[in-house]
Amino acid sequence: MTTFAFHAACVVCEHPDGEYHLIGFADREYDTEVYLMLQRSFADDEQDVRLGMDTYHVEWCDQGSSGYGGVSRFVLKTTSAEVQFEPQMAELLGGIEHLSISFDLPAGKHRVLREALQHVFAESKCLEIADT
């Protein structure tokens, strides 16, 4: 299994243009080299459904390593997250099957992250919230 681990010095939860949820874990705020970005539209249209884009979007370090769906397990802990990708998504992400992300967030920001992840992964059943 190919595993990658990094510390996210920057974690963001935003709603650009009020159209979608965006969650980003990055090695730094500016000139980012390593990041995981998750997005999900507030509302899907017929074209999204027809094209299989009526779920969350995953991007790993650049737009060329991205796709829709593909997370089999996302465990949110107090100071980290563990992400397990399905084989097809792992292939799109350059072979990464498991991603470990550490971070330091105050309780209020962690709560916002948890709520954002619940929206992004709604109906997918891959999100687990752990107290450790």
C-alpha positions in Angstrom: 0.0 0.0 0.0 1.4 3.4 -1.0 1.0 5.9 1.9 1.9 9.6 2.1 1.9 11.7 5.3 2.2 15.5 5.7 1.5 18.2 8.2 -1.2 20.7 7.1 0.0 24.1 8.4 -3.1 25.5 6.6 -6.6 24.1 6.8 -9.5 26.0 5.2 -13.2 25.5 5.0 -14.9 28.0 2.6 -17.9 28.5 0.4 -16.6 30.3 -2.7 -19.3 32.3 -4.4 -21.8 30.6 -2.2 -22.0 27.7 -4.7 -20.0 24.9 -3.1 -18.1 23.6 0.0 -14.3 23.7 -0.3 -12.0 22.1 2.3 -8.3 22.3 1.9 -5.4 20.8 3.8 -2.1 22.3 2.7 1.6 22.2 3.7 1.6 26.0 3.9 -0.8 29.0 3.2 1.1 30.4 0.2 3.2 28.7 -2.5 1.6 25.4 -1.6 3.3 22.2 -2.8 1.4 19.5 -1.0 -2.3 19.7 -0.6 -5.6 17.8 -0.5 -8.7 19.7 -1.6 -12.3 18.4 -1.3 -15.2 20.1 -3.0 -18.9 19.5 -3.2 -21.6 21.6 -4.9 -24.5 22.9 -2.9 -26.9 21.7 -5.6 -26.4 19.3 -8.5 -28.0 19.9 -11.8 -29.1 17.3 -14.4 -25.7 17.5 -16.2 -23.9 16.7 -12.9 -26.0 13.6 -12.4 -25.6 12.5 -16.0 -21.8 12.9 -15.9 -21.4 11.3 -12.5 -20.3 14.6 -10.9 -23.2 14.6 -8.3 -20.8 13.8 -5.5 -17.6 15.2 -3.9 -14.5 16.1 -5.9 -11.0 15.2 -4.7 -7.8 16.9 -5.8 -4.3 15.9 -4.8 -1.6 18.5 -5.4 -2.8 19.6 -8.9 -5.8 19.4 -11.1 -4.4 16.5 -13.1 -4.6 14.3 -10.0 -8.3 14.6 -9.3 -11.6 12.9 -9.7 -15.1 12.5 -8.3 -15.9 10.2 -5.3 -13.3 7.5 -4.5 -12.8 7.9 -0.8 -13.5 4.6 1.0 -12.8 5.9 4.5 -12.1 9.4 5.9 -11.4 9.4 9.7 -11.3 12.8 11.4 -9.4 12.9 14.6 -8.6 15.7 17.0 -5.2 16.5 15.4 -5.2 14.5 12.2 -7.1 12.8 9.4 -6.6 9.4 7.8 -7.9 9.0 4.2 -8.2 5.7 2.4 -8.8 5.8 -1.3 -10.6 3.3 -3.5 -8.3 1.7 -6.1 -9.6 3.6 -9.0 -9.1 7.0 -7.2 -5.7 5.9 -5.9 -4.7 5.4 -9.6 -5.9 8.9 -10.5 -3.9 10.3 -7.5 -0.6 8.9 -8.7 -0.9 5.6 -6.7 -1.6 7.0 -3.2 -3.9 4.6 -1.4 -3.6 6.1 2.1 -3.0 9.6 3.2 -2.2 10.8 6.8 -2.7 14.5 7.5 -1.7 16.0 10.8 -2.8 19.5 11.8 -3.3 21.8 14.8 -6.7 23.5 15.1 -8.5 25.3 17.9 -11.7 23.6 19.0 -13.9 26.1 17.1 -12.1 25.5 13.8 -12.1 21.8 14.3 -15.9 21.9 14.7 -16.2 23.9 11.5 -14.0 21.3 9.7 -16.2 18.5 11.0 -19.4 20.2 9.9 -17.9 20.9 6.4 -16.8 17.3 6.0 -20.2 16.1 6.9 -21.6 18.2 4.1 -19.0 17.1 1.6 -19.3 13.4 2.4 -23.1 13.5 2.8 -24.7 10.2 1.6 -21.3 8.6 1.0 -20.9 6.9 4.5 -17.1 7.1 4.4 -16.8 9.8 7.1 -15.9 8.7 10.7 -15.4 11.1 13.6 -13.0 9.9 16.2 -12.2 11.6 19.6 -8.5 10.8 19.5 
